[in-house]
């Protein structure tokens, strides 16, 4: 019986706990999105948030070019420096 409890404790410590922490952090990130944030989607599209509806976000990916995506598609927020470098590389 002790072996089964030890296996469960190891499973919880190395698999379940880190996954729940990561899921909570991603949920907090999606709830903290604001208009004007510069983000990257899971598919690698860079853009600035111009409108946030319930689960839909409108990104400006170039001047007067907007796309609508779900909040789940956003993977991370970019710093202004990274966003500016990426945008200048795209124009070359």
HTML snippet that shows the backbone in 3Dmol.js (N, CA, C, O; Angstrom):
<script src="https://3Dmol.org/build/3Dmol-min.js"></script>
<div id="view" style="width:600px;height:400px;position:relative"></div>
<script>
const pdb = `
ATOM      1  N   UNK A   1       0.809  -1.190   0.000  1.00  0.00           N
ATOM      2  CA  UNK A   1       0.000   0.000   0.000  1.00  0.00           C
ATOM      3  C   UNK A   1       0.859   1.264   0.000  1.00  0.00           C
ATOM      4  O   UNK A   1       0.527   2.254  -0.651  1.00  0.00           O
ATOM      5  N   UNK A   2       1.952   1.216   0.729  1.00  0.00           N
ATOM      6  CA  UNK A   2       2.861   2.363   0.794  1.00  0.00           C
ATOM      7  C   UNK A   2       3.471   2.682  -0.558  1.00  0.00           C
ATOM      8  O   UNK A   2       3.683   3.848  -0.891  1.00  0.00           O
ATOM      9  N   UNK A   3       3.752   1.647  -1.337  1.00  0.00           N
ATOM     10  CA  UNK A   3       4.327   1.848  -2.674  1.00  0.00           C
ATOM     11  C   UNK A   3       3.351   2.594  -3.585  1.00  0.00           C
ATOM     12  O   UNK A   3       3.757   3.461  -4.359  1.00  0.00           O
ATOM     13  N   UNK A   4       2.066   2.255  -3.491  1.00  0.00           N
ATOM     14  CA  UNK A   4       1.047   2.918  -4.317  1.00  0.00           C
ATOM     15  C   UNK A   4       0.929   4.387  -3.924  1.00  0.00           C
ATOM     16  O   UNK A   4       0.819   5.251  -4.794  1.00  0.00           O
ATOM     17  N   UNK A   5       0.951   4.677  -2.634  1.00  0.00           N
ATOM     18  CA  UNK A   5       0.906   6.070  -2.176  1.00  0.00           C
ATOM     19  C   UNK A   5       2.139   6.846  -2.626  1.00  0.00           C
ATOM     20  O   UNK A   5       2.034   8.010  -3.014  1.00  0.00           O
ATOM     21  N   UNK A   6       3.293   6.214  -2.575  1.00  0.00           N
ATOM     22  CA  UNK A   6       4.523   6.850  -3.039  1.00  0.00           C
ATOM     23  C   UNK A   6       4.453   7.146  -4.536  1.00  0.00           C
ATOM     24  O   UNK A   6       4.869   8.221  -4.969  1.00  0.00           O
ATOM     25  N   UNK A   7       3.940   6.222  -5.323  1.00  0.00           N
ATOM     26  CA  UNK A   7       3.802   6.442  -6.772  1.00  0.00           C
ATOM     27  C   UNK A   7       2.831   7.584  -7.050  1.00  0.00           C
ATOM     28  O   UNK A   7       3.090   8.419  -7.918  1.00  0.00           O
ATOM     29  N   UNK A   8       1.720   7.629  -6.324  1.00  0.00           N
ATOM     30  CA  UNK A   8       0.765   8.721  -6.504  1.00  0.00           C
ATOM     31  C   UNK A   8       1.395  10.056  -6.128  1.00  0.00           C
ATOM     32  O   UNK A   8       1.189  11.050  -6.825  1.00  0.00           O
ATOM     33  N   UNK A   9       2.153  10.098  -5.047  1.00  0.00           N
ATOM     34  CA  UNK A   9       2.806  11.338  -4.617  1.00  0.00           C
ATOM     35  C   UNK A   9       3.798  11.820  -5.673  1.00  0.00           C
ATOM     36  O   UNK A   9       3.860  13.016  -5.961  1.00  0.00           O
ATOM     37  N   UNK A  10       4.558  10.924  -6.241  1.00  0.00           N
ATOM     38  CA  UNK A  10       5.516  11.285  -7.295  1.00  0.00           C
ATOM     39  C   UNK A  10       4.777  11.767  -8.534  1.00  0.00           C
ATOM     40  O   UNK A  10       5.164  12.763  -9.145  1.00  0.00           O
ATOM     41  N   UNK A  11       3.715  11.063  -8.903  1.00  0.00           N
ATOM     42  CA  UNK A  11       2.897  11.450 -10.059  1.00  0.00           C
ATOM     43  C   UNK A  11       2.328  12.846  -9.863  1.00  0.00           C
ATOM     44  O   UNK A  11       2.364  13.669 -10.778  1.00  0.00           O
ATOM     45  N   UNK A  12       1.800  13.116  -8.663  1.00  0.00           N
ATOM     46  CA  UNK A  12       1.229  14.427  -8.372  1.00  0.00           C
ATOM     47  C   UNK A  12       2.302  15.512  -8.387  1.00  0.00           C
ATOM     48  O   UNK A  12       2.080  16.595  -8.928  1.00  0.00           O
ATOM     49  N   UNK A  13       3.461  15.230  -7.800  1.00  0.00           N
ATOM     50  CA  UNK A  13       4.520  16.221  -7.679  1.00  0.00           C
ATOM     51  C   UNK A  13       5.119  16.603  -9.026  1.00  0.00           C
ATOM     52  O   UNK A  13       5.422  17.774  -9.252  1.00  0.00           O
ATOM     53  N   UNK A  14       5.294  15.646  -9.917  1.00  0.00           N
ATOM     54  CA  UNK A  14       5.993  15.918 -11.173  1.00  0.00           C
ATOM     55  C   UNK A  14       5.085  16.119 -12.379  1.00  0.00           C
ATOM     56  O   UNK A  14       5.542  16.624 -13.405  1.00  0.00           O
ATOM     57  N   UNK A  15       3.812  15.740 -12.286  1.00  0.00           N
ATOM     58  CA  UNK A  15       2.936  15.862 -13.459  1.00  0.00           C
ATOM     59  C   UNK A  15       1.724  16.750 -13.182  1.00  0.00           C
ATOM     60  O   UNK A  15       1.514  17.734 -13.891  1.00  0.00           O
ATOM     61  N   UNK A  16       0.942  16.429 -12.190  1.00  0.00           N
ATOM     62  CA  UNK A  16      -0.316  17.142 -11.963  1.00  0.00           C
ATOM     63  C   UNK A  16      -0.077  18.567 -11.479  1.00  0.00           C
ATOM     64  O   UNK A  16      -0.660  19.501 -12.031  1.00  0.00           O
ATOM     65  N   UNK A  17       0.751  18.760 -10.479  1.00  0.00           N
ATOM     66  CA  UNK A  17       0.987  20.078  -9.898  1.00  0.00           C
ATOM     67  C   UNK A  17       1.562  21.078 -10.899  1.00  0.00           C
ATOM     68  O   UNK A  17       1.031  22.184 -11.001  1.00  0.00           O
ATOM     69  N   UNK A  18       2.617  20.747 -11.642  1.00  0.00           N
ATOM     70  CA  UNK A  18       3.135  21.718 -12.620  1.00  0.00           C
ATOM     71  C   UNK A  18       2.121  22.061 -13.711  1.00  0.00           C
ATOM     72  O   UNK A  18       2.060  23.203 -14.167  1.00  0.00           O
ATOM     73  N   UNK A  19       1.329  21.075 -14.128  1.00  0.00           N
ATOM     74  CA  UNK A  19       0.338  21.326 -15.170  1.00  0.00           C
ATOM     75  C   UNK A  19      -0.748  22.282 -14.683  1.00  0.00           C
ATOM     76  O   UNK A  19      -1.171  23.165 -15.429  1.00  0.00           O
ATOM     77  N   UNK A  20      -1.204  22.116 -13.445  1.00  0.00           N
ATOM     78  CA  UNK A  20      -2.229  23.021 -12.921  1.00  0.00           C
ATOM     79  C   UNK A  20      -1.678  24.428 -12.721  1.00  0.00           C
ATOM     80  O   UNK A  20      -2.402  25.402 -12.931  1.00  0.00           O
ATOM     81  N   UNK A  21      -0.415  24.559 -12.321  1.00  0.00           N
ATOM     82  CA  UNK A  21       0.194  25.880 -12.178  1.00  0.00           C
ATOM     83  C   UNK A  21       0.300  26.577 -13.532  1.00  0.00           C
ATOM     84  O   UNK A  21       0.031  27.773 -13.645  1.00  0.00           O
ATOM     85  N   UNK A  22       0.692  25.828 -14.548  1.00  0.00           N
ATOM     86  CA  UNK A  22       0.812  26.394 -15.892  1.00  0.00           C
ATOM     87  C   UNK A  22      -0.555  26.808 -16.428  1.00  0.00           C
ATOM     88  O   UNK A  22      -0.686  27.863 -17.048  1.00  0.00           O
ATOM     89  N   UNK A  23      -1.563  25.988 -16.193  1.00  0.00           N
ATOM     90  CA  UNK A  23      -2.913  26.289 -16.649  1.00  0.00           C
ATOM     91  C   UNK A  23      -3.463  27.530 -15.941  1.00  0.00           C
ATOM     92  O   UNK A  23      -4.132  28.351 -16.568  1.00  0.00           O
ATOM     93  N   UNK A  24      -3.191  27.674 -14.661  1.00  0.00           N
ATOM     94  CA  UNK A  24      -3.642  28.845 -13.910  1.00  0.00           C
ATOM     95  C   UNK A  24      -2.943  30.107 -14.414  1.00  0.00           C
ATOM     96  O   UNK A  24      -3.582  31.150 -14.549  1.00  0.00           O
ATOM     97  N   UNK A  25      -1.652  30.027 -14.689  1.00  0.00           N
ATOM     98  CA  UNK A  25      -0.910  31.180 -15.197  1.00  0.00           C
ATOM     99  C   UNK A  25      -1.441  31.609 -16.560  1.00  0.00           C
ATOM    100  O   UNK A  25      -1.577  32.806 -16.813  1.00  0.00           O
ATOM    101  N   UNK A  26      -1.744  30.661 -17.440  1.00  0.00           N
ATOM    102  CA  UNK A  26      -2.288  30.983 -18.767  1.00  0.00           C
ATOM    103  C   UNK A  26      -3.674  31.610 -18.645  1.00  0.00           C
ATOM    104  O   UNK A  26      -4.004  32.538 -19.384  1.00  0.00           O
ATOM    105  N   UNK A  27      -4.475  31.113 -17.728  1.00  0.00           N
ATOM    106  CA  UNK A  27      -5.808  31.671 -17.511  1.00  0.00           C
ATOM    107  C   UNK A  27      -5.709  33.112 -17.008  1.00  0.00           C
ATOM    108  O   UNK A  27      -6.441  33.984 -17.476  1.00  0.00           O
ATOM    109  N   UNK A  28      -4.810  33.363 -16.059  1.00  0.00           N
ATOM    110  CA  UNK A  28      -4.597  34.725 -15.571  1.00  0.00           C
ATOM    111  C   UNK A  28      -4.100  35.645 -16.678  1.00  0.00           C
ATOM    112  O   UNK A  28      -4.518  36.800 -16.763  1.00  0.00           O
ATOM    113  N   UNK A  29      -3.212  35.140 -17.524  1.00  0.00           N
ATOM    114  CA  UNK A  29      -2.698  35.926 -18.649  1.00  0.00           C
ATOM    115  C   UNK A  29      -3.829  36.330 -19.587  1.00  0.00           C
ATOM    116  O   UNK A  29      -3.904  37.488 -19.998  1.00  0.00           O
ATOM    117  N   UNK A  30      -4.703  35.397 -19.927  1.00  0.00           N
ATOM    118  CA  UNK A  30      -5.801  35.704 -20.846  1.00  0.00           C
ATOM    119  C   UNK A  30      -6.793  36.692 -20.235  1.00  0.00           C
ATOM    120  O   UNK A  30      -7.356  37.525 -20.945  1.00  0.00           O
ATOM    121  N   UNK A  31      -7.005  36.605 -18.937  1.00  0.00           N
ATOM    122  CA  UNK A  31      -7.919  37.531 -18.277  1.00  0.00           C
ATOM    123  C   UNK A  31      -7.327  38.932 -18.143  1.00  0.00           C
ATOM    124  O   UNK A  31      -8.069  39.908 -18.036  1.00  0.00           O
ATOM    125  N   UNK A  32      -5.998  39.040 -18.148  1.00  0.00           N
ATOM    126  CA  UNK A  32      -5.327  40.329 -17.985  1.00  0.00           C
ATOM    127  C   UNK A  32      -5.015  41.027 -19.304  1.00  0.00           C
ATOM    128  O   UNK A  32      -4.362  42.071 -19.299  1.00  0.00           O
ATOM    129  N   UNK A  33      -5.460  40.483 -20.428  1.00  0.00           N
ATOM    130  CA  UNK A  33      -5.206  41.127 -21.716  1.00  0.00           C
ATOM    131  C   UNK A  33      -5.943  42.455 -21.794  1.00  0.00           C
ATOM    132  O   UNK A  33      -7.092  42.565 -21.366  1.00  0.00           O
ATOM    133  N   UNK A  34      -5.271  43.463 -22.347  1.00  0.00           N
ATOM    134  CA  UNK A  34      -5.851  44.793 -22.465  1.00  0.00           C
ATOM    135  C   UNK A  34      -5.670  45.321 -23.877  1.00  0.00           C
ATOM    136  O   UNK A  34      -4.806  44.865 -24.626  1.00  0.00           O
ATOM    137  N   UNK A  35      -6.501  46.290 -24.223  1.00  0.00           N
ATOM    138  CA  UNK A  35      -6.378  46.968 -25.508  1.00  0.00           C
ATOM    139  C   UNK A  35      -5.009  47.641 -25.561  1.00  0.00           C
ATOM    140  O   UNK A  35      -4.592  48.300 -24.608  1.00  0.00           O
ATOM    141  N   UNK A  36      -4.316  47.468 -26.684  1.00  0.00           N
ATOM    142  CA  UNK A  36      -2.991  48.054 -26.856  1.00  0.00           C
ATOM    143  C   UNK A  36      -1.846  47.100 -26.571  1.00  0.00           C
ATOM    144  O   UNK A  36      -0.699  47.410 -26.896  1.00  0.00           O
ATOM    145  N   UNK A  37      -2.123  45.942 -25.968  1.00  0.00           N
ATOM    146  CA  UNK A  37      -1.071  44.954 -25.703  1.00  0.00           C
ATOM    147  C   UNK A  37      -0.568  44.368 -27.013  1.00  0.00           C
ATOM    148  O   UNK A  37      -1.346  44.134 -27.938  1.00  0.00           O
ATOM    149  N   UNK A  38       0.722  44.135 -27.084  1.00  0.00           N
ATOM    150  CA  UNK A  38       1.321  43.511 -28.255  1.00  0.00           C
ATOM    151  C   UNK A  38       1.522  42.040 -27.934  1.00  0.00           C
ATOM    152  O   UNK A  38       2.160  41.693 -26.940  1.00  0.00           O
ATOM    153  N   UNK A  39       0.969  41.169 -28.791  1.00  0.00           N
ATOM    154  CA  UNK A  39       0.947  39.739 -28.499  1.00  0.00           C
ATOM    155  C   UNK A  39       1.380  38.939 -29.719  1.00  0.00           C
ATOM    156  O   UNK A  39       1.480  39.463 -30.828  1.00  0.00           O
ATOM    157  N   UNK A  40       1.632  37.659 -29.487  1.00  0.00           N
ATOM    158  CA  UNK A  40       1.902  36.707 -30.555  1.00  0.00           C
ATOM    159  C   UNK A  40       0.932  35.551 -30.382  1.00  0.00           C
ATOM    160  O   UNK A  40       0.673  35.097 -29.267  1.00  0.00           O
ATOM    161  N   UNK A  41       0.400  35.082 -31.511  1.00  0.00           N
ATOM    162  CA  UNK A  41      -0.535  33.964 -31.463  1.00  0.00           C
ATOM    163  C   UNK A  41       0.228  32.649 -31.482  1.00  0.00           C
ATOM    164  O   UNK A  41       1.442  32.623 -31.682  1.00  0.00           O
ATOM    165  N   UNK A  42      -0.486  31.580 -31.276  1.00  0.00           N
ATOM    166  CA  UNK A  42       0.127  30.260 -31.308  1.00  0.00           C
ATOM    167  C   UNK A  42       0.712  29.913 -32.660  1.00  0.00           C
ATOM    168  O   UNK A  42       1.635  29.104 -32.748  1.00  0.00           O
ATOM    169  N   UNK A  43       0.183  30.517 -33.720  1.00  0.00           N
ATOM    170  CA  UNK A  43       0.698  30.251 -35.069  1.00  0.00           C
ATOM    171  C   UNK A  43       1.798  31.225 -35.471  1.00  0.00           C
ATOM    172  O   UNK A  43       2.320  31.139 -36.582  1.00  0.00           O
ATOM    173  N   UNK A  44       2.161  32.156 -34.578  1.00  0.00           N
ATOM    174  CA  UNK A  44       3.283  33.050 -34.848  1.00  0.00           C
ATOM    175  C   UNK A  44       2.909  34.404 -35.417  1.00  0.00           C
ATOM    176  O   UNK A  44       3.793  35.135 -35.864  1.00  0.00           O
ATOM    177  N   UNK A  45       1.650  34.763 -35.419  1.00  0.00           N
ATOM    178  CA  UNK A  45       1.226  36.060 -35.938  1.00  0.00           C
ATOM    179  C   UNK A  45       1.420  37.112 -34.850  1.00  0.00           C
ATOM    180  O   UNK A  45       0.953  36.944 -33.724  1.00  0.00           O
ATOM    181  N   UNK A  46       2.113  38.197 -35.195  1.00  0.00           N
ATOM    182  CA  UNK A  46       2.337  39.301 -34.271  1.00  0.00           C
ATOM    183  C   UNK A  46       1.277  40.352 -34.487  1.00  0.00           C
ATOM    184  O   UNK A  46       0.911  40.638 -35.627  1.00  0.00           O
ATOM    185  N   UNK A  47       0.777  40.934 -33.414  1.00  0.00           N
ATOM    186  CA  UNK A  47      -0.222  41.975 -33.568  1.00  0.00           C
ATOM    187  C   UNK A  47      -0.456  42.743 -32.294  1.00  0.00           C
ATOM    188  O   UNK A  47       0.020  42.372 -31.221  1.00  0.00           O
ATOM    189  N   UNK A  48      -1.203  43.828 -32.435  1.00  0.00           N
ATOM    190  CA  UNK A  48      -1.575  44.667 -31.304  1.00  0.00           C
ATOM    191  C   UNK A  48      -3.082  44.544 -31.109  1.00  0.00           C
ATOM    192  O   UNK A  48      -3.844  44.616 -32.073  1.00  0.00           O
ATOM    193  N   UNK A  49      -3.505  44.360 -29.881  1.00  0.00           N
ATOM    194  CA  UNK A  49      -4.922  44.211 -29.581  1.00  0.00           C
ATOM    195  C   UNK A  49      -5.608  45.562 -29.755  1.00  0.00           C
ATOM    196  O   UNK A  49      -5.215  46.554 -29.141  1.00  0.00           O
ATOM    197  N   UNK A  50      -6.642  45.587 -30.603  1.00  0.00           N
ATOM    198  CA  UNK A  50      -7.396  46.825 -30.805  1.00  0.00           C
ATOM    199  C   UNK A  50      -8.807  46.726 -30.235  1.00  0.00           C
ATOM    200  O   UNK A  50      -9.447  47.750 -29.996  1.00  0.00           O
ATOM    201  N   UNK A  51      -9.298  45.512 -30.015  1.00  0.00           N
ATOM    202  CA  UNK A  51     -10.641  45.348 -29.475  1.00  0.00           C
ATOM    203  C   UNK A  51     -10.729  43.987 -28.791  1.00  0.00           C
ATOM    204  O   UNK A  51     -10.229  42.985 -29.302  1.00  0.00           O
ATOM    205  N   UNK A  52     -11.375  43.971 -27.624  1.00  0.00           N
ATOM    206  CA  UNK A  52     -11.583  42.725 -26.898  1.00  0.00           C
ATOM    207  C   UNK A  52     -13.071  42.570 -26.640  1.00  0.00           C
ATOM    208  O   UNK A  52     -13.700  43.414 -26.002  1.00  0.00           O
ATOM    209  N   UNK A  53     -13.621  41.472 -27.149  1.00  0.00           N
ATOM    210  CA  UNK A  53     -14.992  41.096 -26.845  1.00  0.00           C
ATOM    211  C   UNK A  53     -14.910  39.919 -25.889  1.00  0.00           C
ATOM    212  O   UNK A  53     -13.826  39.645 -25.374  1.00  0.00           O
ATOM    213  N   UNK A  54     -15.985  39.219 -25.628  1.00  0.00           N
ATOM    214  CA  UNK A  54     -15.975  38.148 -24.632  1.00  0.00           C
ATOM    215  C   UNK A  54     -14.817  37.172 -24.838  1.00  0.00           C
ATOM    216  O   UNK A  54     -13.882  37.140 -24.037  1.00  0.00           O
ATOM    217  N   UNK A  55     -14.873  36.396 -25.880  1.00  0.00           N
ATOM    218  CA  UNK A  55     -13.816  35.420 -26.166  1.00  0.00           C
ATOM    219  C   UNK A  55     -13.114  35.704 -27.489  1.00  0.00           C
ATOM    220  O   UNK A  55     -12.296  34.901 -27.939  1.00  0.00           O
ATOM    221  N   UNK A  56     -13.421  36.823 -28.107  1.00  0.00           N
ATOM    222  CA  UNK A  56     -12.850  37.175 -29.405  1.00  0.00           C
ATOM    223  C   UNK A  56     -12.006  38.431 -29.254  1.00  0.00           C
ATOM    224  O   UNK A  56     -12.426  39.402 -28.625  1.00  0.00           O
ATOM    225  N   UNK A  57     -10.816  38.402 -29.836  1.00  0.00           N
ATOM    226  CA  UNK A  57      -9.896  39.528 -29.795  1.00  0.00           C
ATOM    227  C   UNK A  57      -9.622  39.959 -31.225  1.00  0.00           C
ATOM    228  O   UNK A  57      -9.403  39.120 -32.099  1.00  0.00           O
ATOM    229  N   UNK A  58      -9.632  41.263 -31.467  1.00  0.00           N
ATOM    230  CA  UNK A  58      -9.282  41.796 -32.776  1.00  0.00           C
ATOM    231  C   UNK A  58      -7.846  42.296 -32.709  1.00  0.00           C
ATOM    232  O   UNK A  58      -7.507  43.146 -31.885  1.00  0.00           O
ATOM    233  N   UNK A  59      -7.003  41.754 -33.592  1.00  0.00           N
ATOM    234  CA  UNK A  59      -5.595  42.142 -33.646  1.00  0.00           C
ATOM    235  C   UNK A  59      -5.337  42.981 -34.883  1.00  0.00           C
ATOM    236  O   UNK A  59      -5.857  42.691 -35.961  1.00  0.00           O
ATOM    237  N   UNK A  60      -4.535  44.018 -34.723  1.00  0.00           N
ATOM    238  CA  UNK A  60      -4.050  44.790 -35.859  1.00  0.00           C
ATOM    239  C   UNK A  60      -2.673  44.224 -36.203  1.00  0.00           C
ATOM    240  O   UNK A  60      -1.727  44.364 -35.428  1.00  0.00           O
ATOM    241  N   UNK A  61      -2.565  43.587 -37.368  1.00  0.00           N
ATOM    242  CA  UNK A  61      -1.305  42.971 -37.743  1.00  0.00           C
ATOM    243  C   UNK A  61      -0.491  43.861 -38.677  1.00  0.00           C
ATOM    244  O   UNK A  61       0.707  43.638 -38.852  1.00  0.00           O
ATOM    245  N   UNK A  62      -1.116  44.852 -39.268  1.00  0.00           N
ATOM    246  CA  UNK A  62      -0.457  45.867 -40.074  1.00  0.00           C
ATOM    247  C   UNK A  62      -1.396  47.065 -40.115  1.00  0.00           C
ATOM    248  O   UNK A  62      -2.510  46.994 -39.596  1.00  0.00           O
ATOM    249  N   UNK A  63      -0.971  48.136 -40.711  1.00  0.00           N
ATOM    250  CA  UNK A  63      -1.836  49.307 -40.772  1.00  0.00           C
ATOM    251  C   UNK A  63      -3.123  48.955 -41.503  1.00  0.00           C
ATOM    252  O   UNK A  63      -3.100  48.511 -42.651  1.00  0.00           O
ATOM    253  N   UNK A  64      -4.241  49.159 -40.824  1.00  0.00           N
ATOM    254  CA  UNK A  64      -5.580  48.915 -41.358  1.00  0.00           C
ATOM    255  C   UNK A  64      -5.838  47.455 -41.749  1.00  0.00           C
ATOM    256  O   UNK A  64      -6.735  47.175 -42.543  1.00  0.00           O
ATOM    257  N   UNK A  65      -5.059  46.536 -41.199  1.00  0.00           N
ATOM    258  CA  UNK A  65      -5.278  45.103 -41.429  1.00  0.00           C
ATOM    259  C   UNK A  65      -5.558  44.457 -40.075  1.00  0.00           C
ATOM    260  O   UNK A  65      -4.663  44.303 -39.244  1.00  0.00           O
ATOM    261  N   UNK A  66      -6.808  44.088 -39.877  1.00  0.00           N
ATOM    262  CA  UNK A  66      -7.229  43.498 -38.601  1.00  0.00           C
ATOM    263  C   UNK A  66      -7.711  42.076 -38.825  1.00  0.00           C
ATOM    264  O   UNK A  66      -8.298  41.754 -39.858  1.00  0.00           O
ATOM    265  N   UNK A  67      -7.451  41.232 -37.831  1.00  0.00           N
ATOM    266  CA  UNK A  67      -7.976  39.873 -37.846  1.00  0.00           C
ATOM    267  C   UNK A  67      -8.652  39.623 -36.507  1.00  0.00           C
ATOM    268  O   UNK A  67      -8.285  40.218 -35.493  1.00  0.00           O
ATOM    269  N   UNK A  68      -9.636  38.743 -36.514  1.00  0.00           N
ATOM    270  CA  UNK A  68     -10.330  38.348 -35.287  1.00  0.00           C
ATOM    271  C   UNK A  68      -9.903  36.938 -34.922  1.00  0.00           C
ATOM    272  O   UNK A  68      -9.936  36.034 -35.757  1.00  0.00           O
ATOM    273  N   UNK A  69      -9.508  36.757 -33.688  1.00  0.00           N
ATOM    274  CA  UNK A  69      -9.092  35.438 -33.201  1.00  0.00           C
ATOM    275  C   UNK A  69      -9.710  35.211 -31.822  1.00  0.00           C
ATOM    276  O   UNK A  69     -10.205  36.144 -31.190  1.00  0.00           O
ATOM    277  N   UNK A  70      -9.675  33.984 -31.376  1.00  0.00           N
ATOM    278  CA  UNK A  70     -10.136  33.692 -30.023  1.00  0.00           C
ATOM    279  C   UNK A  70      -9.017  33.974 -29.032  1.00  0.00           C
ATOM    280  O   UNK A  70      -7.840  33.960 -29.391  1.00  0.00           O
ATOM    281  N   UNK A  71      -9.388  34.228 -27.795  1.00  0.00           N
ATOM    282  CA  UNK A  71      -8.387  34.488 -26.759  1.00  0.00           C
ATOM    283  C   UNK A  71      -7.450  33.294 -26.584  1.00  0.00           C
ATOM    284  O   UNK A  71      -6.272  33.461 -26.267  1.00  0.00           O
ATOM    285  N   UNK A  72      -7.980  32.095 -26.793  1.00  0.00           N
ATOM    286  CA  UNK A  72      -7.162  30.891 -26.621  1.00  0.00           C
ATOM    287  C   UNK A  72      -6.009  30.828 -27.602  1.00  0.00           C
ATOM    288  O   UNK A  72      -5.022  30.139 -27.344  1.00  0.00           O
ATOM    289  N   UNK A  73      -6.108  31.530 -28.725  1.00  0.00           N
ATOM    290  CA  UNK A  73      -5.065  31.485 -29.740  1.00  0.00           C
ATOM    291  C   UNK A  73      -3.855  32.334 -29.377  1.00  0.00           C
ATOM    292  O   UNK A  73      -2.797  32.182 -29.988  1.00  0.00           O
ATOM    293  N   UNK A  74      -3.986  33.218 -28.404  1.00  0.00           N
ATOM    294  CA  UNK A  74      -2.872  34.072 -28.003  1.00  0.00           C
ATOM    295  C   UNK A  74      -1.966  33.287 -27.071  1.00  0.00           C
ATOM    296  O   UNK A  74      -2.418  32.724 -26.074  1.00  0.00           O
ATOM    297  N   UNK A  75      -0.671  33.257 -27.411  1.00  0.00           N
ATOM    298  CA  UNK A  75       0.231  32.453 -26.599  1.00  0.00           C
ATOM    299  C   UNK A  75       1.054  33.275 -25.625  1.00  0.00           C
ATOM    300  O   UNK A  75       1.308  32.819 -24.510  1.00  0.00           O
ATOM    301  N   UNK A  76       1.485  34.485 -26.012  1.00  0.00           N
ATOM    302  CA  UNK A  76       2.263  35.286 -25.068  1.00  0.00           C
ATOM    303  C   UNK A  76       2.251  36.750 -25.470  1.00  0.00           C
ATOM    304  O   UNK A  76       1.884  37.110 -26.589  1.00  0.00           O
ATOM    305  N   UNK A  77       2.658  37.576 -24.533  1.00  0.00           N
ATOM    306  CA  UNK A  77       2.734  39.016 -24.752  1.00  0.00           C
ATOM    307  C   UNK A  77       4.166  39.372 -25.130  1.00  0.00           C
ATOM    308  O   UNK A  77       5.119  38.793 -24.607  1.00  0.00           O
ATOM    309  N   UNK A  78       4.307  40.322 -26.034  1.00  0.00           N
ATOM    310  CA  UNK A  78       5.623  40.764 -26.468  1.00  0.00           C
ATOM    311  C   UNK A  78       5.984  42.075 -25.806  1.00  0.00           C
ATOM    312  O   UNK A  78       5.112  42.881 -25.481  1.00  0.00           O
ATOM    313  N   UNK A  79       7.272  42.284 -25.610  1.00  0.00           N
ATOM    314  CA  UNK A  79       7.724  43.589 -25.146  1.00  0.00           C
ATOM    315  C   UNK A  79       7.748  44.537 -26.340  1.00  0.00           C
ATOM    316  O   UNK A  79       7.767  44.090 -27.487  1.00  0.00           O
ATOM    317  N   UNK A  80       7.747  45.822 -26.081  1.00  0.00           N
ATOM    318  CA  UNK A  80       7.750  46.810 -27.162  1.00  0.00           C
ATOM    319  C   UNK A  80       8.991  46.675 -28.038  1.00  0.00           C
ATOM    320  O   UNK A  80       8.902  46.840 -29.254  1.00  0.00           O
ATOM    321  N   UNK A  81      10.145  46.379 -27.445  1.00  0.00           N
ATOM    322  CA  UNK A  81      11.378  46.266 -28.210  1.00  0.00           C
ATOM    323  C   UNK A  81      11.317  45.096 -29.192  1.00  0.00           C
ATOM    324  O   UNK A  81      11.703  45.242 -30.352  1.00  0.00           O
ATOM    325  N   UNK A  82      10.841  43.956 -28.743  1.00  0.00           N
ATOM    326  CA  UNK A  82      10.743  42.779 -29.612  1.00  0.00           C
ATOM    327  C   UNK A  82       9.728  43.035 -30.717  1.00  0.00           C
ATOM    328  O   UNK A  82       9.960  42.677 -31.872  1.00  0.00           O
ATOM    329  N   UNK A  83       8.617  43.645 -30.371  1.00  0.00           N
ATOM    330  CA  UNK A  83       7.565  43.926 -31.349  1.00  0.00           C
ATOM    331  C   UNK A  83       8.086  44.868 -32.434  1.00  0.00           C
ATOM    332  O   UNK A  83       7.814  44.653 -33.615  1.00  0.00           O
ATOM    333  N   UNK A  84       8.827  45.903 -32.053  1.00  0.00           N
ATOM    334  CA  UNK A  84       9.362  46.867 -33.020  1.00  0.00           C
ATOM    335  C   UNK A  84      10.371  46.208 -33.950  1.00  0.00           C
ATOM    336  O   UNK A  84      10.366  46.482 -35.150  1.00  0.00           O
ATOM    337  N   UNK A  85      11.235  45.349 -33.426  1.00  0.00           N
ATOM    338  CA  UNK A  85      12.227  44.657 -34.254  1.00  0.00           C
ATOM    339  C   UNK A  85      11.537  43.739 -35.245  1.00  0.00           C
ATOM    340  O   UNK A  85      11.897  43.711 -36.421  1.00  0.00           O
ATOM    341  N   UNK A  86      10.543  42.983 -34.776  1.00  0.00           N
ATOM    342  CA  UNK A  86       9.824  42.071 -35.667  1.00  0.00           C
ATOM    343  C   UNK A  86       9.095  42.827 -36.767  1.00  0.00           C
ATOM    344  O   UNK A  86       9.099  42.393 -37.918  1.00  0.00           O
ATOM    345  N   UNK A  87       8.470  43.950 -36.433  1.00  0.00           N
ATOM    346  CA  UNK A  87       7.760  44.733 -37.426  1.00  0.00           C
ATOM    347  C   UNK A  87       8.708  45.320 -38.461  1.00  0.00           C
ATOM    348  O   UNK A  87       8.369  45.378 -39.643  1.00  0.00           O
ATOM    349  N   UNK A  88       9.900  45.760 -38.034  1.00  0.00           N
ATOM    350  CA  UNK A  88      10.855  46.323 -38.996  1.00  0.00           C
ATOM    351  C   UNK A  88      11.405  45.222 -39.904  1.00  0.00           C
ATOM    352  O   UNK A  88      11.681  45.477 -41.076  1.00  0.00           O
ATOM    353  N   UNK A  89      11.570  44.009 -39.386  1.00  0.00           N
ATOM    354  CA  UNK A  89      12.041  42.890 -40.201  1.00  0.00           C
ATOM    355  C   UNK A  89      11.006  42.510 -41.261  1.00  0.00           C
ATOM    356  O   UNK A  89      11.378  42.105 -42.363  1.00  0.00           O
ATOM    357  N   UNK A  90       9.736  42.633 -40.953  1.00  0.00           N
ATOM    358  CA  UNK A  90       8.686  42.286 -41.902  1.00  0.00           C
ATOM    359  C   UNK A  90       8.623  43.265 -43.068  1.00  0.00           C
ATOM    360  O   UNK A  90       8.219  42.884 -44.167  1.00  0.00           O
ATOM    361  N   UNK A  91       9.012  44.514 -42.851  1.00  0.00           N
ATOM    362  CA  UNK A  91       8.916  45.520 -43.901  1.00  0.00           C
ATOM    363  C   UNK A  91      10.068  45.440 -44.889  1.00  0.00           C
ATOM    364  O   UNK A  91       9.998  46.054 -45.953  1.00  0.00           O
ATOM    365  N   UNK A  92      11.114  44.711 -44.575  1.00  0.00           N
ATOM    366  CA  UNK A  92      12.270  44.588 -45.485  1.00  0.00           C
ATOM    367  C   UNK A  92      11.990  43.670 -46.628  1.00  0.00           C
ATOM    368  O   UNK A  92      12.855  43.460 -47.478  1.00  0.00           O
TER     369      UNK A  92
END
`;
const viewer = $3Dmol.createViewer("view");
viewer.addModel(pdb, "pdb");
viewer.setStyle({}, {cartoon: {color: "spectrum"}});
viewer.zoomTo();
viewer.render();
</script>
